[in-house]
Amino acid sequence: MTFIPAGSTALAPWALWITPETAGWAYTGLRLLHLSGETVEFATGGEEMLVLPLSGGCAVECDGVRLTLRGRDSVFHAVSDFAYLPVEATVRITGEGRFALPTARASRRLPVRYGPADRVPVEVRGAGQASRQVNNFCAPDAFECDKLVAVEVLTPGGNWSSYPPHKHDEASEHEAVLEEIYYFEGGPGYQRVYGTHDTLAEVSGGDVVLVPHGYHGPSMAAPGYDLYYLNVLAGPAEKRSMAFRDDPRHAWVRSSWAGRQADPRVPMTRAPR
């Protein structure tokens, strides 16, 4: 199943629980934690993880290090700080709010680290109605992990993102093999996946779409409704990459952006001062 409705994989204390096993693949996972001041303790096991505030803030304790995440009011209000958690660690999170924990099976143990919001690269991608904001907080060239890659995308109402449709399921000079999770906030919107299997799902807050292979995109924000998604990716390559190949039928769209203005609504958020 590629479309996972909000709440359908809850497993206390997690409001969302996706592991490589439940997804039917090898590397990528995602958890969601809702806190009202309490503390949750867990082990990372064989997965490296991030703690990314979607709303609210928290304290993270791991390997004798205590990090305070300021967080944000919501994904539509600001870029957030985040924390990195290594494999084979015990973690305690205390806070109020909603927190995403992207995960990836990893073999290299890196130290606990803090990712400041003001160091997150914010990119405006596309033009016209294909304009969107990409927060490259855990892109390969922005933050070091063993396998894990994660970025946030904000799409203004009426716009398309993840466009042109693209894929990353073959190892080549121009394409990496990656399993990908889309986790949505806001909406409603729509997500398309096609090629080896077909999905066209209406998505809104808490919904997930899995992309094990095939072309994916566009992500469509309904007019009047901004759409957010968190992309979580991981794969077998030793070097992290987000390399992809556009659907050849639609690749020409990318060149049409040259010289065109981006939608003035993007960027929609920035790091808090």
C-alpha positions as a Markdown table, in Angstrom:
| # | Residue | x | y | z |
|---|---|---|---|---|
| 1 | Met | 0.0 | 0.0 | 0.0 |
| 2 | Thr | 1.5 | 3.3 | -1.0 |
| 3 | Phe | -1.1 | 5.6 | 0.6 |
| 4 | Ile | -1.3 | 5.5 | 4.4 |
| 5 | Pro | -4.1 | 7.6 | 6.0 |
| 6 | Ala | -3.5 | 9.7 | 9.1 |
| 7 | Gly | -3.6 | 7.6 | 12.3 |
| 8 | Ser | -3.7 | 4.2 | 10.6 |
| 9 | Thr | -0.2 | 3.2 | 11.8 |
| 10 | Ala | -0.3 | 4.6 | 15.3 |
| 11 | Leu | 1.6 | 2.5 | 17.9 |
| 12 | Ala | 1.9 | 4.0 | 21.3 |
| 13 | Pro | 3.6 | 6.3 | 22.1 |
| 14 | Trp | 3.9 | 7.0 | 18.3 |
| 15 | Ala | 1.1 | 8.7 | 16.4 |
| 16 | Leu | 2.8 | 7.4 | 13.2 |
| 17 | Trp | 5.0 | 4.3 | 13.0 |
| 18 | Ile | 6.6 | 3.4 | 9.7 |
| 19 | Thr | 9.7 | 1.1 | 9.7 |
| 20 | Pro | 11.5 | -0.5 | 6.8 |
| 21 | Glu | 9.7 | -3.7 | 7.7 |
| 22 | Thr | 6.2 | -2.2 | 7.7 |
| 23 | Ala | 6.9 | -0.3 | 4.5 |
| 24 | Gly | 8.2 | -3.5 | 2.8 |
| 25 | Trp | 11.7 | -2.1 | 1.9 |
| 26 | Ala | 15.2 | -1.9 | 3.4 |
| 27 | Tyr | 16.2 | 1.5 | 4.8 |
| 28 | Thr | 13.7 | 4.3 | 5.3 |
| 29 | Gly | 11.3 | 5.0 | 8.2 |
| 30 | Leu | 9.3 | 7.7 | 9.9 |
| 31 | Arg | 7.8 | 8.2 | 13.4 |
| 32 | Leu | 5.6 | 11.0 | 14.7 |
| 33 | Leu | 5.4 | 11.9 | 18.4 |
| 34 | His | 2.7 | 14.0 | 20.1 |
| 35 | Leu | 3.8 | 15.4 | 23.5 |
| 36 | Ser | 1.9 | 17.4 | 26.2 |
| 37 | Gly | 4.8 | 18.0 | 28.6 |
| 38 | Glu | 5.6 | 14.3 | 29.3 |
| 39 | Thr | 8.9 | 12.4 | 28.6 |
| 40 | Val | 9.2 | 9.5 | 26.1 |
| 41 | Glu | 12.3 | 7.3 | 26.3 |
| 42 | Phe | 13.3 | 4.9 | 23.5 |
| 43 | Ala | 16.2 | 3.2 | 21.8 |
| 44 | Thr | 17.3 | 4.0 | 18.2 |
| 45 | Gly | 18.6 | 0.4 | 17.6 |
| 46 | Gly | 20.0 | 0.1 | 14.1 |
| 47 | Glu | 18.5 | 3.4 | 12.8 |
| 48 | Glu | 19.9 | 6.9 | 12.7 |
| 49 | Met | 17.2 | 9.5 | 13.4 |
| 50 | Leu | 16.4 | 13.2 | 13.4 |
| 51 | Val | 14.1 | 15.0 | 15.8 |
| 52 | Leu | 12.3 | 17.7 | 13.8 |
| 53 | Pro | 9.6 | 19.9 | 15.5 |
| 54 | Leu | 6.5 | 20.3 | 13.4 |
| 55 | Ser | 4.9 | 22.4 | 16.1 |
| 56 | Gly | 6.2 | 23.3 | 19.6 |
| 57 | Gly | 9.6 | 22.6 | 21.1 |
| 58 | Cys | 11.4 | 20.0 | 23.2 |
| 59 | Ala | 14.5 | 18.9 | 25.1 |
| 60 | Val | 16.4 | 15.9 | 23.7 |
| 61 | Glu | 18.9 | 13.9 | 25.8 |
| 62 | Cys | 21.1 | 11.3 | 24.2 |
| 63 | Asp | 24.7 | 10.0 | 24.8 |
| 64 | Gly | 25.1 | 12.4 | 27.8 |
| 65 | Val | 24.2 | 15.4 | 25.6 |
| 66 | Arg | 21.2 | 17.6 | 26.2 |
| 67 | Leu | 19.9 | 19.7 | 23.3 |
| 68 | Thr | 17.0 | 22.2 | 23.4 |
| 69 | Leu | 15.0 | 22.5 | 20.2 |
| 70 | Arg | 13.2 | 25.9 | 20.0 |
| 71 | Gly | 10.9 | 24.5 | 17.3 |
| 72 | Arg | 8.2 | 26.6 | 15.7 |
| 73 | Asp | 4.4 | 27.3 | 15.9 |
| 74 | Ser | 3.8 | 25.2 | 12.8 |
| 75 | Val | 5.5 | 24.2 | 9.6 |
| 76 | Phe | 3.9 | 27.2 | 7.9 |
| 77 | His | 5.3 | 29.7 | 10.4 |
| 78 | Ala | 9.1 | 29.1 | 10.4 |
| 79 | Val | 12.0 | 27.0 | 9.5 |
| 80 | Ser | 12.9 | 24.8 | 12.5 |
| 81 | Asp | 16.0 | 23.6 | 14.3 |
| 82 | Phe | 16.5 | 19.9 | 14.7 |
| 83 | Ala | 18.6 | 17.2 | 16.4 |
| 84 | Tyr | 20.5 | 14.2 | 15.0 |
| 85 | Leu | 20.5 | 10.8 | 16.9 |
| 86 | Pro | 22.9 | 8.0 | 16.2 |
| 87 | Val | 22.4 | 4.3 | 16.0 |
| 88 | Glu | 22.5 | 2.2 | 19.2 |
| 89 | Ala | 21.5 | 5.0 | 21.5 |
| 90 | Thr | 19.0 | 5.6 | 24.3 |
| 91 | Val | 17.0 | 8.8 | 23.8 |
| 92 | Arg | 14.7 | 10.9 | 26.1 |
| 93 | Ile | 12.5 | 13.6 | 24.6 |
| 94 | Thr | 10.5 | 16.0 | 26.8 |
| 95 | Gly | 8.3 | 18.7 | 25.4 |
| 96 | Glu | 5.0 | 20.1 | 24.1 |
| 97 | Gly | 4.1 | 19.8 | 20.5 |
| 98 | Arg | 4.3 | 17.5 | 17.5 |
| 99 | Phe | 7.6 | 16.0 | 16.4 |
| 100 | Ala | 8.7 | 14.1 | 13.3 |
| 101 | Leu | 11.5 | 11.5 | 13.6 |
| 102 | Pro | 12.8 | 10.6 | 10.1 |
| 103 | Thr | 14.9 | 7.4 | 10.3 |
| 104 | Ala | 17.2 | 5.3 | 8.2 |
| 105 | Arg | 19.0 | 1.9 | 8.7 |
| 106 | Ala | 22.6 | 2.8 | 9.2 |
| 107 | Ser | 25.9 | 1.2 | 10.0 |
| 108 | Arg | 28.2 | 4.2 | 10.8 |
| 109 | Arg | 27.8 | 5.7 | 14.3 |
| 110 | Leu | 28.0 | 9.5 | 14.2 |
| 111 | Pro | 27.8 | 11.9 | 17.2 |
| 112 | Val | 24.6 | 13.5 | 18.6 |
| 113 | Arg | 24.4 | 17.0 | 16.9 |
| 114 | Tyr | 22.3 | 20.1 | 16.8 |
| 115 | Gly | 21.1 | 21.6 | 13.6 |
| 116 | Pro | 20.4 | 25.4 | 14.0 |
| 117 | Ala | 17.4 | 26.8 | 12.0 |
| 118 | Asp | 19.5 | 29.7 | 10.7 |
| 119 | Arg | 21.9 | 27.3 | 9.0 |
| 120 | Val | 19.1 | 25.4 | 7.0 |
| 121 | Pro | 19.5 | 26.2 | 3.3 |
| 122 | Val | 16.2 | 27.5 | 2.0 |
| 123 | Glu | 15.8 | 27.2 | -1.7 |
| 124 | Val | 13.1 | 28.6 | -4.1 |
| 125 | Arg | 12.6 | 26.1 | -6.9 |
| 126 | Gly | 10.7 | 26.3 | -10.1 |
| 127 | Ala | 8.7 | 29.2 | -11.5 |
| 128 | Gly | 5.1 | 30.4 | -12.0 |
| 129 | Gln | 2.7 | 27.8 | -10.7 |
| 130 | Ala | 5.5 | 25.3 | -10.3 |
| 131 | Ser | 7.1 | 27.5 | -7.6 |
| 132 | Arg | 7.8 | 26.0 | -4.2 |
| 133 | Gln | 10.1 | 26.3 | -1.2 |
| 134 | Val | 12.6 | 23.6 | -0.2 |
| 135 | Asn | 14.2 | 23.5 | 3.2 |
| 136 | Asn | 17.3 | 21.4 | 2.6 |
| 137 | Phe | 17.9 | 20.8 | 6.3 |
| 138 | Cys | 19.3 | 17.3 | 5.9 |
| 139 | Ala | 20.3 | 17.2 | 2.3 |
| 140 | Pro | 23.6 | 15.5 | 1.5 |
| 141 | Asp | 25.5 | 18.7 | 1.1 |
| 142 | Ala | 23.9 | 20.4 | 4.1 |
| 143 | Phe | 24.2 | 17.9 | 7.0 |
| 144 | Glu | 26.2 | 14.7 | 7.6 |
| 145 | Cys | 24.4 | 11.4 | 8.1 |
| 146 | Asp | 25.3 | 7.8 | 7.2 |
| 147 | Lys | 22.3 | 7.0 | 5.0 |
| 148 | Leu | 19.5 | 9.4 | 6.0 |
| 149 | Val | 18.3 | 12.3 | 3.7 |
| 150 | Ala | 15.4 | 14.6 | 4.6 |
| 151 | Val | 14.0 | 17.9 | 3.2 |
| 152 | Glu | 10.8 | 19.9 | 3.7 |
| 153 | Val | 8.8 | 21.3 | 0.8 |
| 154 | Leu | 6.1 | 24.1 | 1.1 |
| 155 | Thr | 3.8 | 24.6 | -1.9 |
| 156 | Pro | 1.5 | 27.6 | -2.0 |
| 157 | Gly | -2.2 | 26.9 | -2.8 |
| 158 | Gly | -2.8 | 26.3 | -6.5 |
| 159 | Asn | 0.8 | 25.3 | -7.2 |
| 160 | Trp | 2.5 | 22.1 | -8.2 |
| 161 | Ser | 5.7 | 20.7 | -6.7 |
| 162 | Ser | 7.6 | 17.4 | -7.2 |
| 163 | Tyr | 7.4 | 18.5 | -10.8 |
| 164 | Pro | 8.3 | 17.4 | -13.4 |
| 165 | Pro | 7.6 | 13.9 | -12.2 |
| 166 | His | 10.8 | 12.0 | -11.5 |
| 167 | Lys | 12.2 | 8.7 | -10.2 |
| 168 | His | 15.2 | 7.4 | -8.4 |
| 169 | Asp | 15.1 | 3.6 | -8.5 |
| 170 | Glu | 18.1 | 2.7 | -10.7 |
| 171 | Ala | 21.8 | 3.1 | -9.9 |
| 172 | Ser | 23.5 | 5.1 | -12.6 |
| 173 | Glu | 25.7 | 8.1 | -13.2 |
| 174 | His | 22.7 | 10.3 | -13.1 |
| 175 | Glu | 20.3 | 8.5 | -10.7 |
| 176 | Ala | 20.5 | 7.0 | -7.2 |
| 177 | Val | 18.4 | 4.2 | -5.7 |
| 178 | Leu | 16.2 | 5.7 | -3.0 |
| 179 | Glu | 13.2 | 4.7 | -1.0 |
| 180 | Glu | 11.1 | 7.8 | -0.2 |
| 181 | Ile | 8.4 | 8.8 | 2.2 |
| 182 | Tyr | 6.1 | 11.8 | 1.8 |
| 183 | Tyr | 4.5 | 13.0 | 5.0 |
| 184 | Phe | 1.9 | 15.8 | 4.6 |
| 185 | Glu | 0.6 | 18.8 | 6.6 |
| 186 | Gly | -2.0 | 21.3 | 5.5 |
| 187 | Gly | -3.9 | 20.7 | 2.4 |
| 188 | Pro | -6.0 | 19.2 | 1.0 |
| 189 | Gly | -3.9 | 18.4 | -2.0 |
| 190 | Tyr | -3.1 | 15.4 | -4.3 |
| 191 | Gln | -0.1 | 13.2 | -4.8 |
| 192 | Arg | 0.6 | 11.1 | -7.9 |
| 193 | Val | 2.8 | 8.0 | -8.1 |
| 194 | Tyr | 3.0 | 6.0 | -11.3 |
| 195 | Gly | 5.1 | 3.6 | -13.5 |
| 196 | Thr | 5.4 | 0.3 | -11.7 |
| 197 | His | 2.2 | 1.0 | -9.7 |
| 198 | Asp | -0.4 | 3.8 | -9.7 |
| 199 | Thr | -1.5 | 6.1 | -6.9 |
| 200 | Leu | -3.5 | 9.3 | -7.0 |
| 201 | Ala | -4.4 | 10.2 | -3.5 |
| 202 | Glu | -6.0 | 13.1 | -1.8 |
| 203 | Val | -3.7 | 14.1 | 1.0 |
| 204 | Ser | -3.9 | 16.4 | 4.1 |
| 205 | Gly | -2.4 | 16.6 | 7.5 |
| 206 | Gly | -1.0 | 13.4 | 8.8 |
| 207 | Asp | -1.3 | 11.4 | 5.6 |
| 208 | Val | 1.7 | 9.5 | 4.1 |
| 209 | Val | 2.6 | 8.3 | 0.6 |
| 210 | Leu | 5.3 | 5.7 | 0.2 |
| 211 | Val | 7.4 | 5.7 | -3.0 |
| 212 | Pro | 9.4 | 2.4 | -3.3 |
| 213 | His | 10.0 | 2.9 | -7.0 |
| 214 | Gly | 8.5 | 4.5 | -10.1 |
| 215 | Tyr | 7.8 | 8.1 | -11.1 |
| 216 | His | 6.3 | 10.4 | -8.5 |
| 217 | Gly | 4.8 | 13.8 | -8.9 |
| 218 | Pro | 3.2 | 16.2 | -9.1 |
| 219 | Ser | 2.3 | 17.1 | -5.5 |
| 220 | Met | -0.7 | 19.4 | -6.1 |
| 221 | Ala | -1.9 | 22.0 | -3.5 |
| 222 | Ala | -5.6 | 22.8 | -4.0 |
| 223 | Pro | -6.3 | 26.5 | -4.6 |
| 224 | Gly | -6.7 | 28.3 | -1.3 |
| 225 | Tyr | -4.8 | 25.6 | 0.7 |
| 226 | Asp | -1.0 | 25.6 | 1.2 |
| 227 | Leu | 0.6 | 22.1 | 1.3 |
| 228 | Tyr | 3.6 | 20.9 | 3.3 |
| 229 | Tyr | 5.5 | 17.7 | 3.0 |
| 230 | Leu | 8.5 | 16.1 | 4.6 |
| 231 | Asn | 10.5 | 13.9 | 2.3 |
| 232 | Val | 12.5 | 11.1 | 4.0 |
| 233 | Leu | 14.9 | 9.2 | 1.7 |
| 234 | Ala | 17.6 | 6.5 | 2.1 |
| 235 | Gly | 19.2 | 3.9 | -0.1 |
| 236 | Pro | 22.1 | 1.4 | -0.4 |
| 237 | Ala | 24.8 | 3.7 | -1.9 |
| 238 | Glu | 27.8 | 4.4 | 0.2 |
| 239 | Lys | 27.6 | 8.1 | -0.7 |
| 240 | Arg | 24.3 | 10.0 | 0.0 |
| 241 | Ser | 22.7 | 11.4 | -3.1 |
| 242 | Met | 19.4 | 12.8 | -4.2 |
| 243 | Ala | 20.1 | 12.2 | -7.9 |
| 244 | Phe | 16.9 | 11.5 | -10.0 |
| 245 | Arg | 15.7 | 11.2 | -13.6 |
| 246 | Asp | 12.8 | 13.2 | -14.9 |
| 247 | Asp | 10.0 | 11.5 | -16.8 |
| 248 | Pro | 11.2 | 12.1 | -20.4 |
| 249 | Arg | 7.7 | 13.1 | -21.5 |
| 250 | His | 7.8 | 16.1 | -19.1 |
| 251 | Ala | 11.5 | 16.9 | -18.7 |
| 252 | Trp | 11.1 | 19.9 | -21.0 |
| 253 | Val | 9.1 | 21.7 | -18.3 |
| 254 | Arg | 12.3 | 22.3 | -16.3 |
| 255 | Ser | 13.9 | 24.3 | -19.1 |
| 256 | Ser | 10.8 | 26.5 | -19.4 |
| 257 | Trp | 11.5 | 28.1 | -16.0 |
| 258 | Ala | 14.6 | 30.0 | -17.3 |
| 259 | Gly | 14.0 | 33.7 | -17.1 |
| 260 | Arg | 10.5 | 33.3 | -15.5 |
| 261 | Gln | 9.6 | 34.8 | -12.2 |
| 262 | Ala | 9.0 | 32.6 | -9.2 |
| 263 | Asp | 5.7 | 32.9 | -7.4 |
| 264 | Pro | 6.1 | 35.9 | -5.0 |
| 265 | Arg | 4.5 | 33.8 | -2.2 |
| 266 | Val | 7.8 | 31.8 | -1.9 |
| 267 | Pro | 9.7 | 31.6 | 0.3 |
| 268 | Met | 6.8 | 31.2 | 2.7 |
| 269 | Thr | 8.9 | 30.7 | 5.9 |
| 270 | Arg | 12.3 | 31.6 | 7.2 |
| 271 | Ala | 14.4 | 30.9 | 10.3 |
| 272 | Pro | 13.1 | 32.6 | 13.5 |
| 273 | Arg | 15.2 | 35.6 | 14.6 |
